[in-house]
Amino acid sequence: MLNNILLILIGLGSGLVVSGGAFTVLLAVGLLPRFADKTHTAKHIFLYEEVVVAGTLLGSVFSVFPVHFNIQGIWMFLFLAVAGAFAGIFVGCLAMAIAEMLDTIPIFTRRISFQKGLNLTIFVMAVGKTIGSLIYFFM
């Protein structure tokens, strides 16, 4: 009994530390305010923050307690495609925000005297990453 209580306390404490670190990264990068600025919905910034917290909590619950959905066929494919697309968009935006925060892209473009086509270069890199991931997962 004492072992179980100790494991619960260690698990909750570790989870709080990790989630605090994850939210600190999101705040330091300024991803949510950037989303609100780009979509011209700054008045809903608190809703964005609440949705991120709710998604994190639901993801944690689903990873600890297995939940099975009885979805089959094309509906399962559509669900996975939409969920994967949103997860990929979020991770891509987070990676680009971290890269901008570290000023890696401007430093790199100045070093190689890159003048035009930065948007196209980033797009081609994203497409290449997507194609590489698809080949990895389906082959």
C-alpha positions in Angstrom: 0.0 0.0 0.0 2.8 2.4 0.9 4.6 1.5 -2.3 1.5 2.4 -4.4 1.1 5.7 -2.6 4.8 6.5 -3.2 4.5 5.6 -6.9 1.4 7.8 -7.3 3.2 10.8 -5.7 6.3 10.3 -7.8 4.2 9.9 -11.0 2.1 13.0 -10.3 5.2 15.0 -9.3 7.1 13.9 -12.4 4.1 14.6 -14.6 3.7 18.1 -13.2 7.4 18.9 -13.8 7.3 17.6 -17.4 4.0 19.4 -18.2 5.3 22.6 -16.6 8.4 22.4 -18.9 6.3 21.8 -22.0 4.1 24.8 -21.2 7.1 26.9 -20.5 8.5 26.1 -23.9 5.1 27.1 -25.5 5.1 30.4 -23.5 8.8 31.2 -24.2 8.4 30.6 -27.9 5.2 32.6 -28.0 3.4 30.2 -30.3 -0.2 30.9 -29.1 0.0 34.7 -29.4 1.5 34.2 -32.9 -1.4 31.9 -33.9 -3.8 34.5 -32.6 -2.0 37.3 -34.4 -1.8 35.5 -37.8 -5.5 34.6 -37.6 -6.6 38.0 -36.3 -8.4 36.4 -33.4 -6.4 37.9 -30.5 -9.6 38.4 -28.5 -9.8 34.6 -28.2 -6.3 34.0 -26.8 -7.6 32.7 -23.5 -9.7 30.2 -25.4 -6.6 29.0 -27.3 -4.7 28.5 -24.0 -7.6 26.6 -22.5 -7.9 24.4 -25.5 -4.1 23.6 -25.4 -4.4 22.7 -21.7 -7.5 20.6 -22.3 -5.8 18.8 -25.2 -2.8 18.1 -23.0 -5.0 16.7 -20.2 -7.0 14.5 -22.6 -3.9 13.3 -24.3 -2.5 12.3 -20.9 -5.6 10.5 -19.9 -5.8 8.7 -23.2 -2.2 7.6 -22.9 -2.6 6.3 -19.3 -6.1 4.7 -19.7 -6.6 3.0 -23.0 -9.7 4.2 -24.7 -11.0 2.2 -27.7 -13.2 3.8 -30.3 -15.4 1.5 -32.5 -14.6 3.4 -35.7 -13.9 1.3 -38.7 -13.3 1.7 -42.4 -13.0 5.1 -44.1 -14.1 6.9 -40.9 -11.1 5.6 -39.0 -8.8 6.7 -41.9 -10.4 10.2 -42.0 -10.1 10.5 -38.2 -6.4 9.6 -38.2 -5.7 11.8 -41.2 -7.3 14.8 -39.7 -5.7 14.2 -36.2 -2.3 13.6 -37.8 -2.6 16.7 -40.0 -3.4 18.9 -37.0 -0.6 17.3 -34.9 1.9 17.8 -37.7 0.9 21.4 -38.2 1.3 22.1 -34.5 4.7 20.4 -34.3 5.9 22.1 -37.5 4.8 25.5 -36.2 6.5 24.8 -32.8 9.7 23.8 -34.6 9.8 26.9 -36.8 9.0 29.1 -33.8 11.9 27.6 -31.8 14.2 28.0 -34.9 13.1 31.7 -35.1 13.6 32.2 -31.4 17.2 31.0 -31.8 17.7 33.1 -34.9 19.1 30.2 -36.8 17.3 31.0 -40.1 18.4 34.6 -40.3 22.0 33.8 -39.4 22.0 31.0 -41.9 20.6 33.1 -44.7 23.1 35.9 -44.0 26.1 33.5 -44.0 25.3 32.0 -47.4 24.1 35.3 -48.9 20.6 34.0 -49.5 18.5 36.9 -50.9 15.2 35.5 -52.4 13.2 32.4 -52.1 13.3 31.8 -48.3 9.5 31.0 -48.2 9.9 28.5 -51.1 12.9 26.9 -49.4 11.0 26.4 -46.1 8.1 25.0 -48.0 10.3 22.6 -50.0 11.9 21.5 -46.7 8.5 20.8 -45.2 7.4 18.8 -48.3 10.6 16.8 -48.2 10.2 16.0 -44.5 6.6 14.9 -45.2 7.5 12.7 -48.1 10.4 11.2 -46.1 8.0 10.5 -43.2 5.4 8.9 -45.4 8.1 6.7 -47.1 9.4 5.7 -43.6 5.9 4.8 -42.3 4.5 3.0 -45.4 7.6 1.1 -46.6 
